[in-house]
């Protein structure tokens, strides 16, 4: 069982930055592929970025490439999402997710077994 706790959300103006953190419980964090998803009001949850347990390879959705960066610190059992050049359309609840194994191809909600409670990100224009 893995427990995930997100933090770092908040209100920011367009063009600003935020860094989200997701702390995981357990001693096998390095064997988990970690990802960020987001869900805006009235919309489905969508993939944002993923960090594979294999050498930390990463992938991101086209709409965040060049603006968001996912990274992980296995020693701290934590995955991060650095968000720069934020836009009002980035407003959503951001969720951290984990799965055993997997890889950068893990980009759908069905592929993840563990979820955090979410953290709200609001970008004002």
C-alpha positions as CSV (number, residue, x, y, z in Angstrom):
1,X,0.0,0.0,0.0
2,X,1.3,3.5,-0.9
3,X,0.0,6.7,0.4
4,X,0.5,9.9,-1.5
5,X,0.3,13.4,-0.2
6,X,0.4,16.4,-2.5
7,X,1.3,20.0,-1.6
8,X,2.3,23.2,-3.2
9,X,-0.9,24.3,-4.9
10,X,-2.3,27.8,-4.6
11,X,-3.3,30.9,-6.4
12,X,-0.9,32.5,-8.9
13,X,-1.1,35.1,-11.7
14,X,-0.7,34.1,-15.3
15,X,2.9,33.8,-16.2
16,X,3.9,32.8,-12.7
17,X,5.3,29.5,-11.3
18,X,4.5,26.9,-8.8
19,X,6.2,23.7,-7.7
20,X,4.0,20.8,-6.6
21,X,5.3,18.1,-4.4
22,X,4.0,14.6,-3.8
23,X,5.4,12.6,-0.8
24,X,5.0,8.9,-0.9
25,X,5.0,6.4,2.0
26,X,6.8,3.1,1.9
27,X,10.3,1.9,1.2
28,X,10.0,0.9,-2.4
29,X,9.4,4.3,-4.0
30,X,12.2,3.7,-6.6
31,X,10.2,0.8,-8.1
32,X,7.2,3.0,-8.8
33,X,6.4,5.0,-11.9
34,X,5.0,8.3,-10.7
35,X,2.7,10.7,-12.6
36,X,0.8,13.9,-12.4
37,X,-2.8,14.3,-13.7
38,X,-5.2,17.2,-13.5
39,X,-8.9,17.7,-13.5
40,X,-10.6,21.0,-14.3
41,X,-14.3,21.5,-13.3
42,X,-16.6,19.6,-15.6
43,X,-13.8,17.9,-17.4
44,X,-12.2,14.4,-17.2
45,X,-9.0,13.8,-15.4
46,X,-6.1,14.2,-17.9
47,X,-2.5,13.2,-18.0
48,X,0.2,15.8,-17.4
49,X,3.5,14.1,-16.9
50,X,5.1,10.9,-15.9
51,X,8.5,9.8,-14.4
52,X,9.4,6.1,-15.0
53,X,11.1,4.1,-12.2
54,X,13.5,3.0,-15.0
55,X,16.4,5.5,-14.9
56,X,13.9,8.3,-14.2
57,X,12.8,8.7,-17.9
58,X,10.1,11.2,-18.3
59,X,7.3,12.2,-20.6
60,X,4.8,15.1,-20.7
61,X,1.6,16.0,-22.4
62,X,2.1,18.3,-25.4
63,X,0.2,21.1,-23.8
64,X,2.7,21.4,-21.0
65,X,6.0,20.7,-22.8
66,X,8.4,23.4,-22.4
67,X,6.5,24.8,-19.3
68,X,6.2,21.9,-16.8
69,X,8.9,19.6,-15.6
70,X,8.5,16.4,-13.6
71,X,11.3,15.2,-11.4
72,X,11.8,12.8,-8.6
73,X,14.0,12.3,-5.5
74,X,14.1,8.7,-4.6
75,X,16.0,9.4,-1.4
76,X,13.1,11.6,-0.2
77,X,10.3,9.5,-1.7
78,X,9.1,12.6,-3.5
79,X,8.1,13.5,-7.0
80,X,7.8,17.1,-8.1
81,X,6.1,19.1,-10.8
82,X,7.7,22.4,-11.6
83,X,5.2,24.6,-13.4
84,X,6.3,27.7,-15.2
85,X,4.6,30.2,-17.5
86,X,1.2,29.2,-16.0
87,X,-1.9,30.0,-17.9
88,X,-5.5,30.4,-16.7
89,X,-6.4,27.1,-18.5
90,X,-3.9,25.3,-16.2
91,X,-6.4,25.9,-13.4
92,X,-7.4,22.5,-12.0
93,X,-7.0,20.1,-9.2
94,X,-3.6,18.3,-9.6
95,X,-3.3,14.7,-8.6
96,X,-0.2,12.6,-8.0
97,X,-0.4,8.9,-9.0
98,X,1.7,5.8,-8.6
99,X,2.0,2.3,-10.0
100,X,4.4,-0.5,-9.6
101,X,6.7,-0.9,-12.6
102,X,5.4,0.6,-15.7
103,X,7.2,3.3,-17.7
104,X,6.7,6.5,-19.6
105,X,3.9,4.9,-21.6
106,X,1.8,4.9,-18.4
107,X,-0.4,7.9,-19.3
108,X,-4.0,6.8,-18.5
109,X,-5.8,6.9,-15.2
110,X,-6.6,3.2,-15.4
111,X,-2.9,2.3,-15.3
112,X,-2.3,3.8,-11.8
113,X,-3.2,2.1,-8.6
114,X,-2.6,4.8,-6.0
115,X,-3.7,8.4,-5.9
116,X,-3.3,11.4,-3.7
117,X,-6.1,13.7,-2.5
118,X,-5.2,16.4,-5.0
119,X,-4.1,20.0,-4.6
120,X,-5.8,23.0,-6.2
121,X,-4.0,25.2,-8.6
122,X,-5.7,28.4,-9.7
123,X,-4.2,30.7,-12.3
124,X,-5.7,34.2,-12.5
125,X,-5.6,36.2,-15.7
